[in-house]
Amino acid sequence: MCIGANTKKLYHLGIGRAMSKSTLNRANKKQDWRIYRDLALSLISRAKELYKGDSQLEVGIKDNVFIIDSSTIGLCLSLYPWSKFRKAKAAVKMHTKMDAKNSIPDFIHIGRQDARCQRTRHDRLPGQCLLCKDRGYLDFE
């Protein structure tokens, strides 16, 4: 969220005035990462309940439909040397499993860029489901 563009909404969040990026950075360094994970899981669970039965996918398929894909997220190499991707670049890879019937992510994993797509686990797949994925997830060896 861009705080500078939403200063009028800060009052509703219990924040009296806009804060600098360095203040926000210091606050985030003190937070346990599990807080953000738990918040994301809570929001996903709530969204699933809110949009249950509100299908955007009208293809006449009765089975569950999941889309599996990955995206590379570029990072600053000097700040994240452990994530070296190329000679002068750093990156992580985000693997996502999305429930296509209601357009809600069901699984997200962020890991090293060099991790192979097909080795990333997408747990909790129900029986009788249709998976849509690209070639990066296929291994014929």
trRosetta pair geometry for C-beta under 8 A, 3 or more apart (Angstrom, degrees):
i j d omega theta_ij theta_ji phi_ij phi_ji
1 6 6.2 -37 170 19 107 150
2 5 4.2 41 101 20 116 112
2 6 6.5 128 85 -3 66 97
3 6 6.1 -82 -143 54 31 92
3 7 7.0 67 160 -76 68 67
3 10 7.3 54 -159 -79 91 116
3 18 5.9 132 146 -144 110 93
3 19 6.9 -58 166 50 160 72
3 24 7.4 -158 -25 -64 151 148
4 7 6.6 -9 -157 -45 30 102
4 18 6.7 60 -99 -146 53 143
6 9 4.5 -38 175 36 96 119
6 10 6.9 125 121 -45 82 77
7 10 5.7 -28 -160 -6 44 119
7 17 7.9 2 -159 -163 103 53
7 18 4.9 -43 -116 -64 107 113
8 11 7.3 -36 176 10 43 106
9 12 5.5 -50 -171 34 63 113
9 13 6.8 57 137 -17 78 105
10 13 5.5 -63 -155 40 42 110
10 15 4.2 -74 180 79 98 107
10 16 7.4 -26 128 73 114 11
10 17 6.9 70 109 -149 150 9
10 18 6.4 -147 -45 -77 162 56
11 14 7.9 58 177 -60 31 14
11 15 7.2 -97 -76 67 24 59
11 16 7.3 44 -104 -121 67 33
15 18 8.0 71 137 -91 123 26
15 19 7.0 -87 -168 -20 131 110
19 23 4.4 -102 173 80 113 137
19 24 5.8 132 105 -49 118 87
20 23 4.8 101 58 3 78 101
20 24 7.2 -145 98 -1 45 87
21 24 5.6 -58 -150 41 36 112
21 25 6.0 42 150 -26 68 106
22 25 5.3 -49 -144 34 33 117
22 26 6.5 35 156 -19 64 101
23 26 5.9 -52 -150 34 30 109
23 27 6.5 29 152 -17 63 107
24 27 5.7 -56 -149 37 32 112
24 28 6.3 30 154 -18 66 108
25 28 5.8 -57 -147 37 29 109
25 29 6.5 34 154 -25 63 104
26 29 5.7 -51 -150 28 32 114
26 30 7.0 26 155 -15 62 105
27 30 6.1 -63 -159 35 33 108
27 31 6.8 35 148 -28 65 106
28 31 5.5 -51 -150 25 40 116
31 35 5.4 -80 180 35 108 141
31 36 7.5 85 134 -31 129 97
32 35 5.5 112 73 -17 78 96
33 36 5.9 -53 -168 35 54 108
33 37 6.5 53 139 -19 76 105
34 37 5.2 -52 -145 39 43 115
34 38 5.9 43 156 -20 73 105
35 38 6.0 -57 -148 38 26 108
35 39 6.3 27 153 -19 62 108
36 39 5.6 -51 -144 36 32 114
36 40 6.3 34 156 -20 64 104
37 40 5.9 -57 -150 36 29 109
37 41 6.4 25 154 -15 65 108
38 41 5.8 -54 -144 39 32 110
38 42 6.2 34 155 -21 65 107
39 42 5.7 -57 -148 37 29 113
39 43 6.3 26 155 -17 65 107
40 43 5.8 -56 -146 38 30 109
40 44 6.3 30 156 -19 65 106
40 108 7.6 -75 157 45 144 134
41 44 5.8 -53 -144 37 31 111
41 45 6.3 32 156 -19 64 107
42 45 5.8 -56 -148 36 29 111
42 46 6.3 27 154 -17 64 108
43 46 5.7 -55 -145 39 31 111
43 47 6.2 33 155 -21 66 106
44 47 5.7 -54 -146 36 30 111
44 48 6.5 35 154 -23 63 103
44 104 6.4 131 -153 172 81 111
44 105 6.5 -79 -118 77 123 81
44 106 7.6 140 -178 -111 133 33
45 48 5.8 -51 -152 30 30 113
45 49 6.8 26 152 -14 62 104
46 49 5.9 -57 -155 37 34 109
46 50 6.3 31 152 -18 68 109
47 50 5.6 -56 -143 39 33 111
47 51 5.9 -3 169 10 69 114
47 104 5.2 165 116 -123 121 131
48 51 6.7 -74 -136 53 21 86
48 52 6.3 51 158 -65 61 88
48 99 7.8 64 -111 38 101 156
48 102 7.1 108 -127 94 61 150
48 104 5.7 -173 -79 105 73 166
49 52 5.9 -23 -148 -21 28 115
51 54 4.4 -90 -163 48 72 121
51 102 4.8 135 123 -169 115 122
51 103 7.8 -74 148 54 157 83
51 104 6.6 157 65 -45 136 127
52 102 7.1 -36 -100 -91 30 157
54 102 6.1 79 71 -127 76 98
55 58 6.6 123 118 -68 112 68
55 101 4.8 -49 -123 -177 100 83
55 102 6.2 -76 -101 -75 53 67
56 101 7.5 146 39 176 67 32
56 102 7.0 115 6 -127 90 29
56 103 5.4 19 23 -26 139 120
57 61 7.7 -34 135 43 116 107
57 65 6.3 -111 122 60 165 145
57 100 5.2 54 -50 139 155 93
57 101 5.1 -96 41 -112 119 47
59 65 7.9 66 47 -55 130 161
61 65 6.0 77 95 -55 141 120
61 130 6.4 -42 177 3 148 148
63 128 4.9 -130 -125 149 112 86
63 129 5.6 175 163 -113 107 34
63 130 5.4 111 96 -18 123 94
64 99 7.2 -59 -167 -138 101 91
64 101 7.0 -91 -142 -11 60 129
64 126 5.4 80 18 58 151 122
64 128 7.2 104 21 102 86 71
64 129 4.1 -33 73 -116 99 99
64 130 7.1 -174 92 25 49 70
65 99 7.6 99 78 -167 62 53
65 100 4.1 -58 108 52 106 123
65 101 5.8 122 43 -44 97 85
65 129 7.1 180 -79 -169 23 81
65 130 4.8 -16 -110 67 72 106
65 132 7.0 25 -177 -11 92 109
66 97 5.5 -3 -177 -174 121 94
66 98 6.7 150 -159 73 66 43
66 99 6.2 -38 -103 -100 75 45
66 100 6.4 -167 -103 -10 18 94
66 106 6.8 -65 -127 30 113 142
66 122 7.8 147 144 157 146 142
66 125 7.0 -104 11 -125 158 95
66 129 6.0 28 -1 163 107 127
66 130 7.2 167 25 84 65 54
66 131 5.4 -20 70 -111 97 66
66 132 7.1 -171 94 26 46 75
67 96 8.0 5 103 110 85 93
67 97 7.4 157 78 -157 46 46
67 98 4.6 -16 58 59 97 101
67 100 5.2 99 -22 -69 101 105
67 132 4.8 -25 -109 70 69 107
67 133 7.4 149 -166 -76 48 57
68 95 7.4 2 -170 -176 87 91
68 96 7.3 177 -145 91 47 52
68 97 5.1 -11 -99 -104 82 75
68 98 7.8 -176 -75 19 36 70
68 122 5.9 -72 -114 -69 130 161
68 131 6.1 -1 0 -167 117 102
68 132 7.0 165 22 80 69 51
68 133 4.2 -15 67 -93 102 108
68 137 6.2 63 110 -74 123 163
69 95 7.7 -177 99 -148 32 55
69 96 5.9 -13 64 60 73 93
69 98 7.8 -13 22 5 97 110
69 133 6.8 -176 -70 -134 58 67
69 134 6.3 60 -115 -1 86 109
70 93 5.4 12 179 177 122 105
70 94 6.4 162 -155 82 68 46
70 95 4.7 -28 -97 -97 97 65
70 96 7.1 157 -94 14 42 72
70 117 5.5 -137 0 -112 143 105
70 120 7.4 125 -78 20 129 160
70 136 6.6 -98 35 101 117 146
71 93 7.2 162 80 -156 36 61
71 94 5.1 -13 59 58 87 99
71 96 7.4 14 4 0 99 116
72 85 7.7 98 -165 -137 125 149
72 91 5.1 7 -176 176 100 138
72 92 7.6 160 -154 83 57 34
72 93 5.6 -34 -99 -102 63 73
72 94 7.9 179 -88 18 16 76
72 113 6.2 52 -133 -131 101 103
73 91 6.1 153 76 -158 46 80
73 92 5.3 -15 59 62 102 82
73 93 7.4 172 15 -97 79 22
73 94 5.9 56 -21 -16 117 111
73 110 7.6 -20 24 -139 137 112
74 85 7.8 -96 -121 23 67 157
74 89 6.5 -62 -141 -167 98 109
74 90 7.2 103 -169 79 58 57
74 91 5.2 -42 -106 -97 43 94
75 79 6.9 -116 165 74 99 103
75 80 4.5 -14 138 41 139 144
75 83 5.5 38 54 88 142 142
75 90 4.1 -61 78 102 96 104
75 91 5.8 170 13 -91 86 32
75 92 6.4 55 -25 -8 128 87
76 79 4.3 53 85 20 109 110
76 80 6.4 112 71 16 60 91
76 90 6.4 -1 90 42 19 123
77 80 6.7 -82 -128 66 25 70
77 81 6.4 59 175 -98 68 57
77 83 7.8 -137 -115 76 58 81
77 84 6.4 55 -136 -106 104 72
77 88 6.2 -129 0 -180 157 45
77 89 6.0 -152 -55 -154 116 11
77 90 4.1 158 -90 -26 61 105
78 81 7.2 9 -139 -62 21 88
79 90 7.8 -142 62 51 73 156
80 83 4.4 -6 143 27 114 116
80 90 4.7 152 84 153 103 155
81 84 6.4 4 -173 -50 53 97
81 90 7.2 -102 -101 -91 22 136
83 90 4.3 80 92 -173 95 102
83 91 6.1 -159 153 57 110 26
83 92 5.6 -54 -144 -62 138 78
83 112 6.6 -160 -125 -130 75 70
83 113 6.4 94 -174 -8 87 106
84 89 7.7 108 -158 86 55 48
84 90 5.7 -55 -95 -102 34 79
85 89 4.7 -53 65 105 107 94
85 90 5.5 135 -2 -140 96 21
85 91 3.9 37 -62 22 149 101
85 113 4.6 -5 -106 74 101 166
85 114 7.7 -172 -121 -49 62 82
86 89 4.3 32 44 39 97 106
90 113 7.9 -177 180 -15 49 138
91 113 4.2 73 92 -81 95 140
92 110 5.4 38 145 179 132 94
92 111 6.6 168 -167 87 94 20
92 112 6.6 -78 -129 -116 70 21
92 113 5.8 -120 -117 -55 19 78
93 110 7.3 169 85 -150 40 54
93 111 6.0 -25 62 68 87 71
93 112 6.9 7 19 102 98 31
93 113 5.0 125 -33 -117 95 46
93 115 6.0 -141 49 51 134 99
93 117 8.0 -115 162 -83 147 75
94 108 6.5 -13 -171 -166 98 94
94 109 7.3 160 -154 82 51 44
94 110 4.9 -18 -101 -99 78 81
95 107 7.7 -24 115 120 90 97
95 108 7.2 156 83 -155 56 43
95 109 4.6 -7 56 58 104 95
95 110 7.8 -169 21 -77 68 33
95 111 7.3 0 0 20 108 104
95 117 7.1 151 -105 -137 115 72
95 120 4.6 -172 -83 159 171 160
95 122 7.5 -126 148 -76 121 95
96 105 5.6 -69 -161 -132 107 114
96 107 7.0 154 -156 87 41 64
96 108 5.3 -2 -106 -105 77 76
97 105 7.1 104 75 -163 49 70
97 106 4.9 -60 104 66 95 98
97 107 3.9 25 38 47 112 105
97 108 7.8 -139 27 -62 67 45
97 122 4.7 118 -64 -148 140 121
98 103 6.9 -3 174 -148 118 39
98 104 7.0 165 -157 84 77 28
98 105 5.1 -52 -101 -101 78 54
98 106 6.4 150 -123 5 20 86
99 102 5.5 4 110 46 114 84
99 103 7.4 -71 85 -9 72 10
99 104 5.2 -4 49 60 109 79
99 105 7.7 155 11 -130 77 6
99 106 4.9 96 -35 -48 93 117
100 103 7.0 24 -152 -74 33 53
100 132 7.1 56 -54 22 146 128
105 108 5.6 24 163 -50 138 105
106 124 7.5 -141 155 92 114 118
107 122 5.6 145 79 -145 156 78
107 123 7.0 154 -112 48 146 70
107 124 7.2 163 -67 51 126 111
109 120 6.1 176 74 -162 141 116
109 121 8.0 90 -37 61 163 67
111 115 4.9 15 110 -1 124 154
111 120 7.3 -173 28 -106 140 111
112 115 5.0 117 70 -28 84 97
115 119 6.4 -122 -180 72 86 114
115 120 6.4 84 140 -65 122 98
116 119 4.5 76 73 6 97 109
116 120 7.6 -157 95 -20 54 81
116 139 7.7 50 159 -76 134 127
117 120 6.0 -52 -163 14 38 113
117 136 4.0 75 15 138 159 98
117 137 4.7 -94 132 -81 116 60
118 136 7.4 -156 -38 142 79 56
118 137 5.1 127 -85 -163 71 46
118 138 6.5 -138 -85 11 126 4
118 139 4.4 -173 94 -26 174 114
122 125 6.4 61 114 -53 95 108
125 129 5.8 -133 -179 46 93 144
125 131 7.5 -21 -138 -72 137 117
126 129 5.3 108 71 -45 79 123
133 136 7.9 -109 162 60 97 74
133 137 4.3 -35 151 41 135 148
133 138 7.7 151 104 -42 112 83
134 137 6.4 108 66 7 55 96
135 138 5.4 -59 -156 29 52 114
